[in-house]
Amino acid sequence: MPKIVVLGSCRFEPYEVLAMPNKLDPVLYANDHEKAYDKACEKFYPAMDEADVILVYNPDGKIGEHTQRDIDYALARGKKVVYTHRIEGV
């Protein structure tokens, strides 16, 4: 059975998949996007290591800084990365 991880901005939540971008506790991570990103990586990087395919959900054609870091991580590990929409400006 193929294993898939979905990456994308929390701007588009809610998602209905097993591992998805979601906002973390606003009290613990208020205005500290790097700390929140580091916490999310604890969940997503092991999932990406196990995944066969990485799906990037980018309906507006844009890729944010953190999502790009995740894509770079996946590509560095030889993962197949598929985008739902053409990247703006490419």
C-alpha positions as CSV (number, residue, x, y, z in Angstrom):
1,M,0.0,0.0,0.0
2,P,1.5,3.4,-1.0
3,K,2.2,5.8,1.9
4,I,1.5,9.5,1.3
5,V,2.2,12.7,3.2
6,V,0.4,15.9,2.4
7,L,2.3,19.2,2.8
8,G,0.8,22.7,2.5
9,S,-0.1,25.8,4.4
10,C,-2.3,25.8,7.5
11,R,-4.2,28.5,5.6
12,F,-6.1,25.7,3.9
13,E,-7.0,23.6,6.9
14,P,-9.0,21.6,7.8
15,Y,-7.5,18.7,5.9
16,E,-8.9,15.1,6.2
17,V,-5.8,12.9,5.9
18,L,-3.7,11.0,8.5
19,A,-0.8,13.5,8.7
20,M,-1.7,17.0,7.8
21,P,-0.7,20.6,8.5
22,N,-2.6,22.0,11.5
23,K,-2.1,24.9,13.8
24,L,-0.5,24.2,17.1
25,D,-1.6,25.5,20.5
26,P,-1.7,29.4,20.1
27,V,-0.7,29.9,23.8
28,L,2.4,27.7,23.5
29,Y,3.4,29.0,20.0
30,A,2.0,32.5,19.9
31,N,3.9,34.5,17.2
32,D,6.8,32.0,17.3
33,H,6.5,30.5,13.8
34,E,9.9,28.9,14.0
35,K,9.1,27.1,17.3
36,A,5.8,25.9,15.9
37,Y,7.5,24.7,12.7
38,D,10.1,22.8,14.7
39,K,7.3,21.1,16.6
40,A,5.5,20.2,13.4
41,C,8.8,18.7,12.0
42,E,8.8,16.2,14.8
43,K,5.7,14.7,13.2
44,F,6.2,15.3,9.5
45,Y,9.9,14.4,9.0
46,P,9.5,10.8,10.2
47,A,6.3,10.6,8.1
48,M,8.1,11.8,5.1
49,D,11.0,9.4,5.7
50,E,8.4,6.6,5.5
51,A,6.3,8.0,2.7
52,D,6.5,6.8,-0.9
53,V,5.0,10.1,-2.3
54,I,4.8,13.6,-0.9
55,L,1.8,15.6,-2.1
56,V,2.1,19.4,-1.9
57,Y,-1.3,21.0,-1.7
58,N,-0.9,24.5,-3.2
59,P,-4.2,25.7,-4.6
60,D,-3.0,29.3,-4.9
61,G,0.1,28.3,-6.8
62,K,2.4,29.6,-4.0
63,I,4.8,27.8,-1.7
64,G,5.7,29.3,1.6
65,E,9.1,29.3,3.4
66,H,8.3,26.4,5.7
67,T,6.6,24.2,3.0
68,Q,9.6,24.8,0.8
69,R,11.9,23.6,3.6
70,D,9.8,20.4,3.8
71,I,9.9,19.9,0.1
72,D,13.7,20.3,0.2
73,Y,13.9,17.7,3.0
74,A,11.8,15.3,0.9
75,L,13.8,15.8,-2.3
76,A,17.1,15.4,-0.4
77,R,15.8,11.9,0.6
78,G,14.9,11.0,-3.0
79,K,11.1,11.2,-2.4
80,K,8.7,11.8,-5.3
81,V,7.1,15.2,-4.8
82,V,3.8,16.0,-6.6
83,Y,2.1,19.4,-6.6
84,T,-1.6,19.9,-6.9
85,H,-1.2,23.1,-8.9
86,R,1.4,24.8,-11.0
87,I,3.8,26.9,-8.9
88,E,3.3,30.6,-9.6
89,G,6.2,32.1,-11.6
90,V,7.6,28.8,-12.8
